[in-house]
Amino acid sequence: MTDMIQTLFRTVLLAALAIAGFTLAIIVMLGTALVIGFLYLRAKITGKPFLGRAIWANRASAARWGFPRQPGAAGTGEQPVGTSRPAAGRGDIIDVEVREIR
């Protein structure tokens, strides 16, 4: 009898956790869909293309928050002592080939 009550309690607890997890996942998915829909409509209204790269480029350039830049941070032109600058003019890397060295 005690074994059956324990099993029933565990089953009910597991079902409640599963339902709570599915509910939270649905809330996150609906929120994401709402934001993407908003961004799509904003892009259509302004006449700009709906591209992730363009959105993130705007966010990166606009989100400075007024904090002073640290030496060596991207775009400051200052490099910490003993470091070298990355090669300029290569553009975006879109493909990388990896070889195994044995």
C-alpha positions as CSV (number, residue, x, y, z in Angstrom):
1,M,0.0,0.0,0.0
2,T,2.8,2.4,0.9
3,D,4.6,1.5,-2.3
4,M,1.6,2.4,-4.4
5,I,1.2,5.8,-2.7
6,Q,4.8,6.6,-3.3
7,T,4.6,5.6,-6.9
8,L,1.4,7.6,-7.4
9,F,3.0,10.7,-5.7
10,R,6.1,10.4,-7.9
11,T,4.0,10.0,-11.1
12,V,1.9,13.1,-10.2
13,L,5.0,15.1,-9.4
14,L,6.7,14.1,-12.6
15,A,3.6,15.0,-14.6
16,A,3.3,18.4,-13.0
17,L,7.0,19.1,-13.7
18,A,6.6,18.0,-17.3
19,I,3.5,20.2,-17.8
20,A,5.3,23.2,-16.1
21,G,8.3,22.7,-18.4
22,F,6.2,22.5,-21.5
23,T,4.3,25.6,-20.5
24,L,7.5,27.6,-20.0
25,A,8.9,26.4,-23.3
26,I,5.7,27.5,-25.1
27,I,5.9,30.9,-23.3
28,V,9.5,31.4,-24.5
29,M,8.6,30.3,-28.1
30,L,5.6,32.6,-28.3
31,G,7.7,35.5,-26.9
32,T,10.4,34.9,-29.5
33,A,7.8,34.6,-32.3
34,L,6.2,37.9,-31.2
35,V,9.6,39.7,-31.2
36,I,10.5,38.3,-34.6
37,G,7.0,39.3,-35.9
38,F,7.5,42.8,-34.6
39,L,10.9,43.1,-36.2
40,Y,9.5,41.8,-39.5
41,L,6.7,44.3,-39.5
42,R,9.1,47.2,-38.5
43,A,11.3,46.2,-41.4
44,K,8.4,46.1,-43.8
45,I,7.1,49.5,-42.7
46,T,10.5,51.2,-42.9
47,G,11.3,49.5,-46.2
48,K,14.5,47.9,-45.0
49,P,15.4,44.3,-45.4
50,F,14.8,41.9,-42.5
51,L,18.3,40.6,-41.9
52,G,19.8,39.5,-38.7
53,R,23.2,40.9,-39.6
54,A,21.8,44.4,-40.1
55,I,19.8,44.3,-36.9
56,W,22.9,43.2,-34.8
57,A,25.1,45.8,-36.6
58,N,22.7,48.5,-35.6
59,R,22.5,47.3,-32.0
60,A,26.3,47.0,-31.7
61,S,26.9,50.6,-33.0
62,A,24.1,52.1,-30.9
63,A,24.5,50.3,-27.6
64,R,27.4,52.1,-26.0
65,W,25.6,52.9,-22.7
66,G,28.0,55.7,-22.0
67,F,30.7,53.5,-20.5
68,P,34.3,54.5,-21.3
69,R,36.0,52.1,-23.6
70,Q,38.7,49.8,-22.2
71,P,42.2,49.8,-23.8
72,G,42.4,47.1,-26.4
73,A,38.6,46.8,-26.8
74,A,37.3,46.7,-30.4
75,G,37.3,50.0,-32.1
76,T,39.4,52.0,-29.7
77,G,42.6,52.0,-31.6
78,E,44.5,51.4,-28.4
79,Q,46.3,48.1,-27.9
80,P,47.6,46.7,-24.6
81,V,51.4,46.4,-24.4
82,G,52.8,43.3,-25.9
83,T,49.9,42.4,-28.2
84,S,49.7,42.6,-32.0
85,R,46.8,43.9,-34.1
86,P,44.7,41.5,-36.2
87,A,45.2,41.5,-39.9
88,A,43.1,44.2,-41.6
89,G,41.1,44.0,-44.8
90,R,40.2,40.3,-44.7
91,G,36.4,40.8,-44.4
92,D,34.1,38.3,-42.9
93,I,35.3,34.7,-42.6
94,I,32.5,32.5,-43.8
95,D,34.2,29.1,-44.0
96,V,37.0,27.5,-42.1
97,E,38.6,24.2,-43.1
98,V,40.1,22.1,-40.3
99,R,42.6,19.3,-40.7
100,E,43.6,16.6,-38.3
101,I,47.4,16.6,-37.6
102,R,48.7,13.3,-36.5
